[in-house]
Amino acid sequence: MSEGQIVVLDEGKMLEKIVEQPAQFEKAWTTLWIKEPPVKAEGVKNLILVGMGGSGVANELVIDLFGATGGAVPITAWHDYQLPSWVNESTLVIATSYSGETEETLDAVRLACERKAKIVAISKGGKLEELSKINGFPLLKIDYDGPPRTAIGHLYGSLLTVLAKLELINLTEKAYFQALDELKKTIFQKAFPQKAEDLAISLNNKVPLILAYPPLAAIAGRWQNQFNENSKTLAIRASLPEAGHNLVAGLEFPIPEKLTALLLESKYGFSRNIAHKKALQKVFSDKEISFIPLSVRSSSALAEQLLLIHFGDLLSFYLAGVYGVDPTPIEAIDKLKEEMAKL
């Protein structure tokens, strides 16, 4: 149960897991940084990050932060079966599957083995661990119990640590922990809960449309996932500037009272993306659609990501309370997986 004005049926202790995020990020770094790199970076000409769902979000977060300018080699995120045709022995494949049972990720890893790519896996175990033992590639094991979406600190933290250790991204230990300290301070001061509750109440019976540009485009994806899984409600994410070339044309015949646009603002984005705010606000205002810019104070793009992950998780948690549902169970996804297993 939450402590504020919204009462949440929280039998799965989702709020507790949201609040413990800093401990996950800290454990990920301190556990992996002291170890030898799982593979050698010599000869690696490109990097592909494989994952689905909550695991795949961590990959997109890396792309947002380091894909354009901060990576030593080209970085691609992959959310599908198989692999691109260019993956070969000069490719490093990092496969992230919290459960170790994600069939799309397992399929990609098998193909990576056939093509003799370098492989690192991040997982609790499962079939992915079995594959690692059979094929001799390292698996960085996550020691955590909870739904995959609550393990974001382990997943994203492990990915950042490994890539920093291999010097494939420009991230120092000091920068990592400075960002983490900002998240810890925000949680300790309880700076977000009331704001998240107020926004959740305003989103009652609305479809959130989450707009964002790098380095927050993946955060919009995280928010969409959390609205879907925690709040059990439909949400839409749209990346800028692409949304300015298609989505805005689809506002001609919406139901304005059913839609709320949330713009995730970053002070670290490209200047022209940042400049979209005023124009977008006018477009949505003309259609009488609620438009809410959201931003946080931070000292780095990584800190900004961590803070908005946390705020979005709180927001989806309180919106679950607004709708009177327990945020933890995901019966629809479980049923779909059961049906897929029969095919």
N, C-alpha and C positions, 0 to 999 in steps of 0.2 A: 504494500500500500504506500502511496506517495504521501508526503507530509503537507502539501499545500491544499489549494481549494478543490483540486480534482482528485477523486478517489479512484484508484486503479486496482482492479483485481489482478494481483501480481503473484500468483502462486508459484511461478517459475523463477521468481526473484530477479526479474529483468533489470530493475533499477539498480540493484546491488552490482550486477555485472557491468552496467554502464559506468557506474562511479569508480569501478576498479580498473578502468582502462589504463591509467598511468603505470600501474604495477605491471601490466602486461608488456608495455613498451620497454620498461626498465629491464624486465627479466629477459626479453628477447635480446637486447644489446649485450647485457652483462654475461649472458650465457654463451653467446656465439663469438663475441669479440676476443675472448681469451683463447679461443681454439684456433688451430691452423685452418686456413681457407679450405673449404670442402673440395675445391678443384683449383687448377691453375688457370690464370687468365691469359697466359701466353698463347698466342695463336687464335684467340677468339676475335672474330671480325664482326659478329652481330649477336644480339641478345633477344630472345623471345620469351615472354612471360606468359605461361599457360595457366588458365584457371577459369572457373565458372562461379556465378553467384557471389556470395560474400568473399570467397577466396579470390575471385577475379577482380573485385573492386580494388584490392591492394595493388594489383598489377597496374590498373589504370591510374591510381594515385602516383605511382612511380613515373609513369609516362608524363603526367601533368607537370611534375616537378623537375624531371631530368631529361625527358624525351627530346626537347628542342635544343637545349644548349648545355645541359649539365652532365651528359653521358659521354664516356670515352669511346663507345661504339654505338651504332644505331640500335634503338630499343623498340620492340614491337610487342603489343599485347594481343593474345589470341584467346578467343572464347568460342571454341568449336571443336568438333572432331578433326582428325587428321592434322596436317601442318602445311604451311606455305611450301611451294616447290623449292625455294632457295635454302631451306634448312639443310645443313650438311655438317661435316666434321669440324668446320670452323665456327659453328653456332653453339652458343651456350643456351640450353633450354632450362629454365627454372619453372618447375611444375608445382603449383600450389593447390592442394586439395585438403581442406581441414579434415574431412572424414577419411580420405584415402580411398573413397569408393566412387568418386565422380566419374561416370563412364566416358564422358567426352575427354576429360583430362587423361584418363588411363589409355584411351585410344591414341591420343597425341604422343604420349610417352613411349608407347610401343613402337610407333613410327620413328620417333627420335632415336630409339635404340637401333632400329634397322639402318638408319642413315648415319650411325656412328657419331652422333652429336654428343657434345659434353652435356651431362644432365645433373641437375641438383633438384631434389624434391623437398618440399616443406609440407608436413602432414602429421596427424596423430598416429597414422599407421595404415591399417586396412590393406587393400589389394596393392596400393601404391608402395607400401613397405615391402610387400612380397616381390613386386617387380624390381625394387632396388636391390634386394638380396640376390635375385636370379641374375640380374644384368650387371651388378657390381657398381652401381652409381650411388652416391651418398644421399641419405635422407636425414634432414634436420627435423627431429621429432618434437612435436608440441605436446607439452604436458598440461592439459587443460580439459575440463569437462563443461560443456555448455553448447548451445546452438552455434553453428558456424558464424553467424553474424555478430555474436558477442565476443568472438576471438579476434577482432580486428587489430588489437594491439600486438598479439602474437604473430599474426599473419603479416601485417604491414611492417612491424618492427623487425621481424626476422629477415624479410626481403631487403629492407634498407641496410641492415647490418651486414648481410652477406655481400651485397653490391658495393658497399663502402669498403669492406675488408678486401675485396678483389680490385678495388680502385677503379671500378667501372662507372661509379657516380662520384660527383664532387660533394661529399658529405663527411664532415668531421665529427668526432665524438662530442666535442664542445657544442657544436651547432645542434646536434641531436638532443643533448640533455638540456640545452637552453630552451628549446621548443617544448620539451617535456615538462620542464619547471613551470612554464607559463600555463600549461594545462593543469598541473597540480594546484597551482595557486588559484586558478579560476574555480576549480572544484571545491577547494577548501573554503573559499570566500562565498560559495553558493551564489555566484554571479548570474547563472543561467536559469535556474529552475522557474523563477517567477515569470521571466520573459517567455520561456518555453510554454508554460501553462497558459499565459494570456494569448499567445499566438495559436495554441492548440484550440482554445475555445473559439477563436475567430475562424478556424478552419472547419468547424462543425458543418457537416453536410456540403462540403466544398470538395472540388477536385484540385489539389495543388499542382500547379505547373511550375517546375523548378528550372529556372534559367541560370546558366553559369558559363564562364569561360575559363581556360587554364590560368592558374593552377587549381581551379575549383570545379572544373567540368566533371571530374570523377566524383567529387563530393556530391554533386547533383544526383549522380547515379546511386551513391550510397543513401542519400535521402529518399529517393524513389523506392529503393529496396526496403528501407526501414518503414516507410509508410505502408508499403504492401504487406510486409511480414509482421510488423509489430501492431500497426493500426488496423490492418485488414481492410484497407481502403485503396481505391485506385489513385495513382499519382502519375504524372508525366514529367520526364526530364527532357530538356532541349539544350543543346550546346550552342553557344555563341562563338563566332558570328553567323554560323550556318542557319540558325533559327530566323535570322533577319532576311533570309533568302527563300523561305518557304512557310514556316509556321505562322508568321504574322498574317499571311494571306488567308489562313484558315480561321481567322477570327471574325470573318464576315457574318457568319450565322451561328455563333455560339449561344449558349444560355448564360448570360453574364453572371447571374446570381449563383451559378454552380461552379464557377471557376475563380481561383485566386492565383495570381502569378507571384512567385517568390524569386527575386533576383539576388543571387549570391555574389556579392561584390568583393573583388580582391584588389588590394593596392599594388599587387605584384604582377598583375596581368599586363598585356601589351596595351599601349596607350589608346589605340583605336577601339579595342574591346571595352576598355573602361569608359570610353566616350559614348557607348551605346545607351547608357542609362537614361539620359534625358529624352532621347528619341523614342526609346521603348516605352517610357512612362507616358508619353503623349499618345502613342498608338493604343495602349491599353485603356487610357483614360477616355479616349474618343469612343471606345467600344463599351465604356462603363464597366470595365472589368477591374477588380481590385488588384493593385500592383504594390508589392511590399519589398523594398530593398533591404537586404540584411548584410551586415558586416561585423567584423570583430577587430579589436585592437591586437596587434601582434608585432613581433620584432623580425619575423621571417615568414617565408611562404610555407615552410613546414609547420611552424607554430599555428599559422592561420588554418591549415588543413586540419590539424589535430583538434583545434578549438571548434571548428565547424562540424567535424565528425561528432564530437561530444554533444554540441547543441542540437544537431539533427536527431541524434539518438534520443535525447530527452524529449524533443518535440514529438516524435513518433510514439514514445511511451505515454505521454500525457494525452495524446489524441486517442490512443487505445482506451484510456479512461473515459474520455468524452463519449466514445461509442459503446462503452460498457463491455469491452472484451479483454481477455487475458492476452498480453502481448507475446507470450512465449510460444504457444502451440501454432503450428502451420499445417493444419489438416489438409488443405487443398494441395500443397506441394507434396506432402507424404502420399496422398492418394494418387497423384500424377506419377510419382516414382514407382508406386506399386503396379500401376497399369503399364508403364514402360518396361518393367521387369518381365511382364508376361509376353512381350513381343519377341 
